[in-house]
Amino acid sequence: GYMAFWNEWKRRYNEGLMQLSLETGREMELFHDGLHYFVSHKNGQWSLYCEESKEMQIFPGWKALYKNARLGERLLRDVISDVVFDDIL
């Protein structure tokens, strides 16, 4: 029960931090599964860029980014508890 509690706490904390940062237009540097990602926006479009693979995903808004962005083979929202926020700008 102890580990389940902390895993759920981390998921909720990271989800809240991610959504608040996106809602307020903050850019982020993320780390997941050995890869570094940068979330940014320009002219209403949001992007998720992986430094190692040089892959860029473009989305029409922050909600679309949160719903559809992929970190590797999995959706960002499905692995949110494993994401490390390196920086929120």
Backbone as JSON, one array per atom type, in Angstrom:
{
  "sequence": "GYMAFWNEWKRRYNEGLMQLSLETGREMELFHDGLHYFVSHKNGQWSLYCEESKEMQIFPGWKALYKNARLGERLLRDVISDVVFDDIL",
  "N": [[0.79, -1.19, 0.0], [1.98, 1.22, 0.69], [3.87, 1.88, -1.36], [2.13, 2.04, -3.53], [0.61, 4.25, -2.81], [2.56, 6.37, -2.95], [3.3, 6.22, -5.64], [0.91, 6.92, -6.9], [0.64, 9.49, -5.87], [2.87, 10.77, -7.04], [2.15, 10.6, -9.77], [-0.17, 12.21, -9.84], [0.9, 14.64, -8.95], [2.86, 15.26, -10.97], [1.17, 15.34, -13.2], [-0.49, 17.53, -12.57], [1.46, 19.58, -12.4], [2.42, 19.58, -15.03], [0.08, 20.24, -16.53], [-0.59, 22.77, -15.42], [1.68, 24.24, -16.11], [1.51, 24.16, -18.93], [-1.0, 25.4, -19.35], [-0.43, 27.99, -18.51], [1.38, 28.82, -20.34], [4.08, 28.17, -20.13], [7.37, 27.14, -20.94], [9.12, 23.99, -21.07], [11.66, 21.74, -19.93], [12.16, 18.38, -20.2], [12.8, 15.06, -18.96], [12.95, 11.7, -19.83], [13.15, 8.24, -19.75], [15.89, 8.15, -20.47], [16.07, 10.12, -22.41], [16.04, 13.54, -23.53], [13.72, 16.18, -23.6], [12.1, 19.05, -25.04], [9.62, 21.37, -24.48], [7.8, 23.75, -26.17], [6.31, 26.83, -27.46], [4.85, 28.72, -30.15], [3.22, 31.23, -31.88], [0.68, 30.15, -31.27], [0.97, 27.45, -31.75], [2.14, 24.41, -30.39], [5.09, 22.59, -29.51], [6.95, 19.54, -29.21], [10.1, 18.54, -28.7], [12.68, 16.23, -29.21], [15.89, 15.99, -28.06], [17.88, 14.03, -28.54], [16.94, 12.27, -30.64], [16.18, 14.12, -32.5], [13.6, 14.48, -33.27], [10.57, 16.2, -33.89], [7.45, 17.05, -32.68], [4.42, 18.56, -33.57], [1.7, 20.53, -32.44], [-1.69, 21.82, -32.41], [-2.39, 23.25, -30.14], [-2.03, 23.57, -26.52], [-3.6, 21.68, -25.2], [-3.95, 19.67, -27.09], [-1.32, 18.87, -27.33], [-0.83, 17.76, -24.76], [-2.65, 15.66, -24.81], [-1.91, 14.09, -27.05], [0.89, 13.88, -27.42], [3.91, 12.01, -27.78], [6.25, 10.13, -25.99], [8.76, 8.46, -26.97], [7.49, 5.33, -27.66], [5.17, 5.56, -26.25], [2.31, 7.36, -24.97], [2.61, 10.65, -23.68], [0.88, 11.41, -21.56], [0.32, 8.94, -20.47], [2.67, 8.1, -19.31], [3.3, 9.98, -17.49], [3.92, 9.97, -14.75], [6.51, 9.05, -14.68], [8.06, 11.0, -15.74], [10.63, 13.41, -15.53], [10.95, 16.66, -14.53], [13.14, 18.8, -15.7], [13.44, 21.53, -16.0], [11.39, 24.41, -15.75], [10.39, 27.03, -17.56]],
  "CA": [[0.0, 0.0, 0.0], [2.85, 2.38, 0.79], [4.4, 2.2, -2.69], [1.0, 2.44, -4.38], [0.28, 5.63, -2.43], [3.54, 7.32, -3.47], [3.21, 6.19, -7.1], [-0.27, 7.73, -7.27], [0.96, 10.88, -5.53], [3.78, 11.28, -8.07], [1.38, 10.75, -11.0], [-1.03, 13.39, -9.7], [1.75, 15.83, -8.86], [3.41, 15.53, -12.3], [0.07, 15.72, -14.08], [-0.87, 18.9, -12.21], [2.55, 20.46, -12.77], [2.44, 19.65, -16.49], [-1.08, 20.98, -17.02], [-0.47, 24.16, -15.01], [2.72, 24.85, -16.94], [0.98, 24.32, -20.28], [-2.08, 26.4, -19.3], [0.12, 29.33, -18.31], [2.29, 29.11, -21.44], [5.49, 27.99, -19.73], [8.15, 26.14, -21.66], [9.65, 23.01, -20.14], [12.64, 20.74, -20.3], [11.75, 17.12, -19.57], [13.67, 13.89, -19.11], [12.2, 10.44, -19.69], [13.72, 7.03, -20.35], [17.19, 8.44, -21.03], [15.98, 11.12, -23.47], [15.72, 14.91, -23.12], [12.67, 16.79, -24.42], [11.86, 20.46, -24.81], [8.26, 21.77, -24.84], [7.76, 25.19, -26.41], [5.18, 27.27, -28.27], [5.02, 29.9, -30.98], [2.06, 31.53, -32.73], [-0.44, 29.27, -30.96], [1.32, 26.04, -31.93], [3.03, 23.84, -29.38], [5.96, 21.54, -30.04], [7.72, 18.68, -28.31], [11.32, 18.22, -29.44], [13.61, 15.32, -28.54], [17.26, 16.37, -28.4], [18.68, 12.91, -29.03], [16.45, 11.76, -31.93], [15.9, 15.29, -33.35], [12.2, 14.4, -33.69], [9.73, 17.27, -33.39], [6.01, 16.87, -32.83], [3.75, 19.86, -33.57], [0.3, 20.43, -32.03], [-2.4, 23.09, -32.57], [-2.61, 23.9, -28.85], [-1.45, 22.82, -25.41], [-4.44, 20.52, -24.87], [-3.62, 18.63, -28.08], [0.0, 18.35, -26.96], [-0.95, 16.88, -23.59], [-3.44, 14.48, -25.16], [-1.37, 13.28, -28.14], [2.36, 13.82, -27.49], [4.5, 10.71, -27.5], [7.63, 10.0, -25.52], [9.07, 7.13, -27.49], [6.32, 4.61, -28.17], [4.02, 5.73, -25.36], [1.76, 8.7, -24.82], [3.1, 11.43, -22.55], [-0.06, 11.36, -20.43], [0.35, 7.6, -19.87], [3.93, 7.9, -18.57], [3.55, 11.25, -16.79], [4.52, 9.76, -13.42], [7.92, 8.73, -14.86], [8.73, 12.16, -16.33], [11.38, 14.29, -14.64], [10.94, 18.04, -15.01], [14.46, 19.4, -15.5], [13.32, 22.98, -15.9], [10.15, 25.05, -16.21], [10.83, 28.4, -17.85]],
  "C": [[0.84, 1.26, 0.0], [3.35, 2.82, -0.58], [3.29, 2.66, -3.62], [0.6, 3.89, -4.08], [1.25, 6.62, -3.07], [3.57, 7.34, -5.0], [2.04, 7.03, -7.59], [-0.03, 9.2, -6.97], [1.84, 11.5, -6.61], [3.04, 11.5, -9.39], [0.53, 12.01, -10.94], [-0.21, 14.68, -9.64], [2.29, 16.21, -10.24], [2.33, 15.96, -13.28], [-0.37, 17.17, -13.82], [0.19, 19.91, -12.63], [2.6, 20.65, -14.28], [1.28, 20.51, -17.01], [-1.01, 22.46, -16.63], [0.57, 24.89, -15.86], [2.23, 25.1, -18.36], [-0.09, 25.42, -20.31], [-1.53, 27.82, -19.21], [1.2, 29.67, -19.34], [3.76, 28.97, -21.12], [6.15, 26.91, -20.58], [8.83, 25.23, -20.65], [10.75, 22.18, -20.77], [12.32, 19.5, -19.49], [12.8, 16.04, -19.82], [12.82, 12.65, -18.9], [12.93, 9.33, -20.43], [15.04, 7.33, -21.08], [17.21, 9.49, -22.13], [15.55, 12.48, -22.91], [14.74, 15.52, -24.12], [12.52, 18.26, -24.05], [10.46, 20.8, -25.33], [8.27, 23.28, -25.01], [6.55, 25.53, -27.27], [5.52, 28.54, -29.03], [3.79, 30.03, -31.87], [0.91, 30.54, -32.52], [-0.16, 27.79, -31.16], [2.32, 25.62, -30.86], [3.87, 22.74, -30.0], [6.64, 20.78, -28.9], [8.9, 18.18, -29.13], [12.2, 17.31, -28.6], [15.03, 15.65, -29.0], [18.05, 15.23, -29.02], [18.24, 12.43, -30.42], [16.2, 12.86, -32.96], [14.47, 15.27, -33.89], [11.42, 15.55, -33.07], [8.27, 16.92, -33.7], [5.36, 18.23, -32.67], [2.26, 19.64, -33.27], [-0.37, 21.79, -32.12], [-2.65, 23.84, -31.26], [-2.06, 23.02, -27.74], [-2.28, 21.6, -25.04], [-4.15, 19.36, -25.81], [-2.26, 18.02, -27.77], [-0.14, 17.36, -25.81], [-1.68, 15.58, -23.94], [-2.72, 13.55, -26.12], [0.14, 13.13, -28.2], [2.86, 12.44, -27.09], [5.93, 10.88, -27.01], [8.04, 8.59, -25.89], [7.81, 6.52, -28.08], [5.05, 4.85, -27.37], [3.57, 7.17, -25.31], [2.32, 9.37, -23.57], [2.18, 11.29, -21.34], [-0.08, 10.0, -19.74], [1.6, 7.35, -19.03], [4.28, 9.12, -17.73], [4.21, 11.05, -15.43], [6.02, 9.45, -13.51], [8.72, 9.89, -15.43], [9.43, 12.96, -15.24], [11.38, 15.67, -15.27], [12.31, 18.65, -14.68], [14.37, 20.89, -15.27], [11.95, 23.42, -16.4], [10.49, 26.52, -16.35], [9.69, 29.38, -17.82]]
}
